[in-house]
Amino acid sequence: MKKYYVVATKWSEGHEAQIKYVAGEFPEYVLAAIFKDAYNEHYHANAEIVDEFFLLNR
């Protein structure tokens, strides 16, 4: 089964740089899309949806 991840960017004090992190993991694209839209609206962010193949091969 394919998994979808919502990846967002945040500031890391420890790294003193912006880092990408997985904000959510979902078994279906539609669930990831709903979460991504809510996340972007709440945090005024620009999160993206990636599948597990893309995430593992970055």
N, CA, C and O atoms as CSV, one atom per row, in Angstrom:
chain,resi,resn,atom,element,x,y,z
A,1,MET,N,N,0.844,-1.185,0.000
A,1,MET,CA,C,0.000,0.000,0.000
A,1,MET,C,C,0.887,1.245,0.000
A,1,MET,O,O,1.842,1.338,0.770
A,2,LYS,N,N,0.572,2.159,-0.835
A,2,LYS,CA,C,1.326,3.397,-0.950
A,2,LYS,C,C,0.953,4.352,0.183
A,2,LYS,O,O,-0.210,4.441,0.575
A,3,LYS,N,N,1.953,5.064,0.702
A,3,LYS,CA,C,1.709,6.053,1.750
A,3,LYS,C,C,2.024,7.437,1.200
A,3,LYS,O,O,2.862,7.602,0.314
A,4,TYR,N,N,1.338,8.410,1.746
A,4,TYR,CA,C,1.545,9.803,1.362
A,4,TYR,C,C,1.934,10.595,2.597
A,4,TYR,O,O,1.400,10.383,3.686
A,5,TYR,N,N,2.865,11.503,2.409
A,5,TYR,CA,C,3.379,12.312,3.513
A,5,TYR,C,C,3.176,13.788,3.210
A,5,TYR,O,O,3.355,14.228,2.074
A,6,VAL,N,N,2.805,14.542,4.226
A,6,VAL,CA,C,2.743,15.992,4.115
A,6,VAL,C,C,4.050,16.507,4.704
A,6,VAL,O,O,4.340,16.305,5.883
A,7,VAL,N,N,4.826,17.171,3.865
A,7,VAL,CA,C,6.138,17.672,4.256
A,7,VAL,C,C,6.061,19.193,4.357
A,7,VAL,O,O,5.587,19.868,3.443
A,8,ALA,N,N,6.536,19.716,5.479
A,8,ALA,CA,C,6.498,21.159,5.725
A,8,ALA,C,C,7.903,21.639,6.084
A,8,ALA,O,O,8.806,20.837,6.321
A,9,THR,N,N,8.066,22.939,6.120
A,9,THR,CA,C,9.342,23.555,6.465
A,9,THR,C,C,9.168,24.366,7.732
A,9,THR,O,O,8.166,25.059,7.907
A,10,LYS,N,N,10.160,24.276,8.626
A,10,LYS,CA,C,10.130,25.084,9.846
A,10,LYS,C,C,11.546,25.526,10.188
A,10,LYS,O,O,12.521,24.972,9.680
A,11,TRP,N,N,11.646,26.520,11.048
A,11,TRP,CA,C,12.936,27.016,11.501
A,11,TRP,C,C,13.436,26.147,12.641
A,11,TRP,O,O,12.690,25.853,13.576
A,12,SER,N,N,14.680,25.742,12.569
A,12,SER,CA,C,15.308,24.945,13.623
A,12,SER,C,C,16.370,25.787,14.316
A,12,SER,O,O,17.354,26.194,13.698
A,13,GLU,N,N,16.162,26.045,15.606
A,13,GLU,CA,C,17.153,26.797,16.377
A,13,GLU,C,C,18.472,26.023,16.454
A,13,GLU,O,O,19.548,26.616,16.381
A,14,GLY,N,N,18.385,24.716,16.601
A,14,GLY,CA,C,19.586,23.897,16.716
A,14,GLY,C,C,20.456,23.934,15.476
A,14,GLY,O,O,21.684,23.938,15.566
A,15,HIS,N,N,19.812,23.960,14.310
A,15,HIS,CA,C,20.552,23.997,13.052
A,15,HIS,C,C,20.747,25.430,12.544
A,15,HIS,O,O,21.542,25.674,11.635
A,16,GLU,N,N,20.026,26.353,13.131
A,16,GLU,CA,C,20.003,27.748,12.684
A,16,GLU,C,C,19.725,27.833,11.185
A,16,GLU,O,O,20.385,28.565,10.446
A,17,ALA,N,N,18.729,27.061,10.767
A,17,ALA,CA,C,18.333,27.020,9.361
A,17,ALA,C,C,16.923,26.453,9.261
A,17,ALA,O,O,16.387,25.908,10.226
A,18,GLN,N,N,16.333,26.589,8.080
A,18,GLN,CA,C,15.044,25.971,7.840
A,18,GLN,C,C,15.262,24.497,7.528
A,18,GLN,O,O,16.186,24.136,6.799
A,19,ILE,N,N,14.399,23.644,8.091
A,19,ILE,CA,C,14.475,22.213,7.827
A,19,ILE,C,C,13.111,21.719,7.357
A,19,ILE,O,O,12.078,22.289,7.708
A,20,LYS,N,N,13.119,20.665,6.569
A,20,LYS,CA,C,11.881,20.023,6.138
A,20,LYS,C,C,11.606,18.866,7.086
A,20,LYS,O,O,12.523,18.158,7.503
A,21,TYR,N,N,10.330,18.681,7.421
A,21,TYR,CA,C,9.949,17.581,8.304
A,21,TYR,C,C,8.602,17.028,7.886
A,21,TYR,O,O,7.826,17.705,7.211
A,22,VAL,N,N,8.325,15.806,8.284
A,22,VAL,CA,C,7.046,15.165,7.972
A,22,VAL,C,C,6.025,15.626,8.998
A,22,VAL,O,O,6.155,15.342,10.189
A,23,ALA,N,N,5.013,16.335,8.531
A,23,ALA,CA,C,3.964,16.842,9.414
A,23,ALA,C,C,2.833,15.826,9.560
A,23,ALA,O,O,2.077,15.880,10.530
A,24,GLY,N,N,2.708,14.899,8.607
A,24,GLY,CA,C,1.663,13.888,8.680
A,24,GLY,C,C,1.897,12.765,7.688
A,24,GLY,O,O,2.535,12.962,6.654
A,25,GLU,N,N,1.374,11.576,8.010
A,25,GLU,CA,C,1.501,10.379,7.167
A,25,GLU,C,C,0.109,9.800,6.961
A,25,GLU,O,O,-0.651,9.652,7.919
A,26,PHE,N,N,-0.235,9.468,5.697
A,26,PHE,CA,C,-1.597,9.046,5.389
A,26,PHE,C,C,-1.606,7.898,4.389
A,26,PHE,O,O,-0.735,7.823,3.522
A,27,PRO,N,N,-2.591,6.998,4.502
A,27,PRO,CA,C,-2.681,5.861,3.584
A,27,PRO,C,C,-3.337,6.226,2.243
A,27,PRO,O,O,-3.217,5.480,1.272
A,28,GLU,N,N,-4.028,7.369,2.192
A,28,GLU,CA,C,-4.720,7.784,0.966
A,28,GLU,C,C,-4.393,9.240,0.642
A,28,GLU,O,O,-4.243,10.074,1.534
A,29,TYR,N,N,-4.285,9.523,-0.660
A,29,TYR,CA,C,-3.938,10.867,-1.104
A,29,TYR,C,C,-4.967,11.899,-0.644
A,29,TYR,O,O,-4.604,13.003,-0.237
A,30,VAL,N,N,-6.238,11.544,-0.707
A,30,VAL,CA,C,-7.286,12.503,-0.349
A,30,VAL,C,C,-7.175,12.934,1.112
A,30,VAL,O,O,-7.434,14.095,1.430
A,31,LEU,N,N,-6.798,12.028,1.998
A,31,LEU,CA,C,-6.620,12.381,3.405
A,31,LEU,C,C,-5.419,13.311,3.579
A,31,LEU,O,O,-5.463,14.255,4.367
A,32,ALA,N,N,-4.358,13.034,2.843
A,32,ALA,CA,C,-3.181,13.910,2.885
A,32,ALA,C,C,-3.528,15.300,2.360
A,32,ALA,O,O,-3.052,16.301,2.896
A,33,ALA,N,N,-4.349,15.369,1.319
A,33,ALA,CA,C,-4.732,16.658,0.742
A,33,ALA,C,C,-5.575,17.476,1.727
A,33,ALA,O,O,-5.395,18.689,1.838
A,34,ILE,N,N,-6.485,16.821,2.435
A,34,ILE,CA,C,-7.304,17.516,3.431
A,34,ILE,C,C,-6.418,18.059,4.547
A,34,ILE,O,O,-6.566,19.208,4.964
A,35,PHE,N,N,-5.498,17.229,5.026
A,35,PHE,CA,C,-4.589,17.660,6.089
A,35,PHE,C,C,-3.697,18.802,5.616
A,35,PHE,O,O,-3.509,19.783,6.335
A,36,LYS,N,N,-3.147,18.679,4.410
A,36,LYS,CA,C,-2.265,19.713,3.865
A,36,LYS,C,C,-2.971,21.053,3.776
A,36,LYS,O,O,-2.405,22.079,4.151
A,37,ASP,N,N,-4.195,21.053,3.285
A,37,ASP,CA,C,-4.958,22.304,3.168
A,37,ASP,C,C,-5.206,22.927,4.543
A,37,ASP,O,O,-5.054,24.136,4.719
A,38,ALA,N,N,-5.587,22.097,5.509
A,38,ALA,CA,C,-5.833,22.600,6.867
A,38,ALA,C,C,-4.527,23.099,7.497
A,38,ALA,O,O,-4.511,24.142,8.151
A,39,TYR,N,N,-3.449,22.365,7.299
A,39,TYR,CA,C,-2.139,22.753,7.840
A,39,TYR,C,C,-1.701,24.092,7.255
A,39,TYR,O,O,-1.288,24.990,7.988
A,40,ASN,N,N,-1.791,24.220,5.945
A,40,ASN,CA,C,-1.385,25.466,5.286
A,40,ASN,C,C,-2.218,26.651,5.746
A,40,ASN,O,O,-1.695,27.749,5.935
A,41,GLU,N,N,-3.505,26.430,5.925
A,41,GLU,CA,C,-4.378,27.518,6.360
A,41,GLU,C,C,-4.078,27.919,7.808
A,41,GLU,O,O,-4.035,29.106,8.133
A,42,HIS,N,N,-3.874,26.934,8.661
A,42,HIS,CA,C,-3.636,27.215,10.076
A,42,HIS,C,C,-2.270,27.866,10.319
A,42,HIS,O,O,-2.160,28.823,11.085
A,43,TYR,N,N,-1.244,27.347,9.669
A,43,TYR,CA,C,0.120,27.829,9.914
A,43,TYR,C,C,0.609,28.833,8.858
A,43,TYR,O,O,1.746,29.301,8.930
A,44,HIS,N,N,-0.233,29.159,7.891
A,44,HIS,CA,C,0.165,30.043,6.791
A,44,HIS,C,C,1.453,29.525,6.160
A,44,HIS,O,O,2.414,30.266,5.950
A,45,ALA,N,N,1.436,28.231,5.866
A,45,ALA,CA,C,2.617,27.533,5.354
A,45,ALA,C,C,2.411,27.134,3.902
A,45,ALA,O,O,1.385,27.434,3.292
A,46,ASN,N,N,3.411,26.452,3.368
A,46,ASN,CA,C,3.352,25.938,2.007
A,46,ASN,C,C,3.801,24.473,2.004
A,46,ASN,O,O,4.779,24.111,1.350
A,47,ALA,N,N,3.068,23.644,2.746
A,47,ALA,CA,C,3.390,22.220,2.830
A,47,ALA,C,C,3.090,21.554,1.495
A,47,ALA,O,O,2.314,22.066,0.688
A,48,GLU,N,N,3.715,20.409,1.279
A,48,GLU,CA,C,3.505,19.668,0.038
A,48,GLU,C,C,3.256,18.204,0.348
A,48,GLU,O,O,3.618,17.714,1.417
A,49,ILE,N,N,2.634,17.510,-0.599
A,49,ILE,CA,C,2.362,16.085,-0.463
A,49,ILE,C,C,3.380,15.331,-1.313
A,49,ILE,O,O,3.581,15.640,-2.488
A,50,VAL,N,N,4.017,14.339,-0.699
A,50,VAL,CA,C,4.945,13.480,-1.428
A,50,VAL,C,C,4.600,12.033,-1.116
A,50,VAL,O,O,4.079,11.723,-0.045
A,51,ASP,N,N,4.897,11.145,-2.070
A,51,ASP,CA,C,4.670,9.729,-1.785
A,51,ASP,C,C,5.946,9.128,-1.199
A,51,ASP,O,O,6.998,9.766,-1.195
A,52,GLU,N,N,5.842,7.901,-0.706
A,52,GLU,CA,C,6.973,7.300,-0.022
A,52,GLU,C,C,8.169,7.088,-0.935
A,52,GLU,O,O,9.309,7.170,-0.476
A,53,PHE,N,N,7.943,6.820,-2.214
A,53,PHE,CA,C,9.057,6.646,-3.153
A,53,PHE,C,C,9.869,7.934,-3.267
A,53,PHE,O,O,11.099,7.906,-3.224
A,54,PHE,N,N,9.171,9.066,-3.414
A,54,PHE,CA,C,9.850,10.354,-3.512
A,54,PHE,C,C,10.589,10.684,-2.223
A,54,PHE,O,O,11.715,11.180,-2.254
A,55,LEU,N,N,9.952,10.408,-1.094
A,55,LEU,CA,C,10.561,10.712,0.201
A,55,LEU,C,C,11.831,9.893,0.433
A,55,LEU,O,O,12.818,10.415,0.952
A,56,LEU,N,N,11.810,8.627,0.054
A,56,LEU,CA,C,12.970,7.766,0.262
A,56,LEU,C,C,14.104,8.047,-0.723
A,56,LEU,O,O,15.260,7.730,-0.442
A,57,ASN,N,N,13.785,8.634,-1.862
A,57,ASN,CA,C,14.797,8.874,-2.899
A,57,ASN,C,C,15.189,10.334,-3.021
A,57,ASN,O,O,15.699,10.736,-4.067
A,58,ARG,N,N,14.977,11.126,-2.017
A,58,ARG,CA,C,15.370,12.550,-2.049
A,58,ARG,C,C,16.837,12.684,-1.994
A,58,ARG,O,O,17.356,13.800,-2.010
